[in-house]
Amino acid sequence: MCGLCGAFGGSDHWTGGSAATATGLTPAAERQARARIANQILKPYGLTLDEWAGRFTLRARNGKTAILDHFGAIWPEAEKLTGRTFDPLDPVTLDRMEGIS
């Protein structure tokens, strides 16, 4: 993963700014759309992501759960929950994503 996304702290994250509404969706709908896309990456690792009330909930098959304040926290928490390294820009992951769309 890009270290910059993992380094952001607090509730202010670049994905939650005014650019998120450029699609014409409400901020909540935009977060839900991002969660659907992230779930395509997370599913093979046994993880699911939900958006609720401006936050994200990351769940593992083993019952572990993490509440996240912003989208940038997903990948480091996924690594903590699974003990595996995550790179959403991994060529294998990108190839799989292209096959889905």
C-alpha positions as CSV (number, residue, x, y, z in Angstrom):
1,M,0.0,0.0,0.0
2,C,1.0,3.6,-0.4
3,G,2.5,4.7,2.9
4,L,0.9,8.1,2.5
5,C,-2.6,6.6,2.9
6,G,-1.6,4.7,6.0
7,A,0.0,7.7,7.5
8,F,-3.1,10.0,7.6
9,G,-4.6,10.3,11.0
10,G,-7.7,11.8,12.5
11,S,-11.0,12.0,10.8
12,D,-10.0,14.4,8.0
13,H,-9.0,12.3,5.0
14,W,-8.6,13.4,1.4
15,T,-11.4,11.0,0.3
16,G,-13.9,12.7,2.5
17,G,-13.4,16.2,1.1
18,S,-15.4,18.2,-1.5
19,A,-13.9,16.0,-4.3
20,A,-16.1,13.2,-3.0
21,T,-19.2,15.1,-4.0
22,A,-18.0,15.8,-7.5
23,T,-19.8,12.6,-8.7
24,G,-23.2,14.2,-7.7
25,L,-23.7,11.6,-5.0
26,T,-24.2,12.5,-1.4
27,P,-21.2,12.0,0.8
28,A,-22.8,8.9,2.3
29,A,-23.5,7.4,-1.1
30,E,-20.0,8.1,-2.2
31,R,-18.6,6.3,0.9
32,Q,-20.9,3.4,0.3
33,A,-19.7,3.2,-3.4
34,R,-16.1,3.2,-2.2
35,A,-16.9,0.4,0.3
36,R,-18.4,-1.7,-2.5
37,I,-15.2,-1.3,-4.6
38,A,-13.0,-2.0,-1.6
39,N,-15.0,-5.2,-0.8
40,Q,-14.0,-6.6,-4.2
41,I,-10.4,-6.3,-3.1
42,L,-11.0,-7.5,0.5
43,K,-13.3,-10.5,-0.2
44,P,-10.5,-12.9,-1.2
45,Y,-8.9,-12.2,2.2
46,G,-12.1,-13.0,4.1
47,L,-12.9,-9.4,5.0
48,T,-15.9,-7.2,4.4
49,L,-16.3,-3.4,4.7
50,D,-19.5,-1.5,5.5
51,E,-20.2,2.2,5.7
52,W,-22.5,3.5,8.4
53,A,-22.9,7.0,9.9
54,G,-19.8,8.4,8.2
55,R,-17.5,5.6,9.4
56,F,-16.4,2.2,8.1
57,T,-16.6,-1.2,9.8
58,L,-14.1,-3.8,8.7
59,R,-15.0,-7.4,9.6
60,A,-13.0,-10.6,9.3
61,R,-14.4,-14.1,9.1
62,N,-12.9,-14.9,12.5
63,G,-15.1,-12.3,14.1
64,K,-12.5,-9.6,14.5
65,T,-13.9,-6.1,13.8
66,A,-12.4,-2.6,13.4
67,I,-14.2,0.7,13.3
68,L,-12.5,3.1,11.0
69,D,-12.8,6.9,10.8
70,H,-11.7,7.2,7.2
71,F,-11.0,5.2,4.1
72,G,-7.2,5.5,4.4
73,A,-7.3,3.4,7.6
74,I,-8.7,0.3,5.8
75,W,-5.5,-1.2,4.5
76,P,-3.4,-1.0,7.8
77,E,-6.4,-2.4,9.7
78,A,-6.8,-5.2,7.1
79,E,-3.2,-6.1,7.7
80,K,-3.8,-6.2,11.5
81,L,-6.9,-8.3,11.3
82,T,-5.4,-10.9,8.9
83,G,-1.7,-10.8,9.6
84,R,-1.2,-10.4,5.9
85,T,0.3,-7.6,3.8
86,F,-2.1,-5.6,1.7
87,D,-1.2,-3.7,-1.5
88,P,-4.4,-2.6,-3.3
89,L,-2.1,-1.6,-6.2
90,D,-0.6,-5.1,-6.5
91,P,-0.6,-6.1,-10.2
92,V,-2.5,-9.4,-9.4
93,T,-5.1,-7.4,-7.6
94,L,-5.4,-4.9,-10.4
95,D,-5.8,-7.7,-13.0
96,R,-8.5,-9.3,-10.9
97,M,-10.3,-5.9,-10.5
98,E,-10.2,-5.3,-14.3
99,G,-11.8,-8.7,-14.8
100,I,-14.7,-7.7,-12.5
101,S,-15.5,-4.4,-14.1
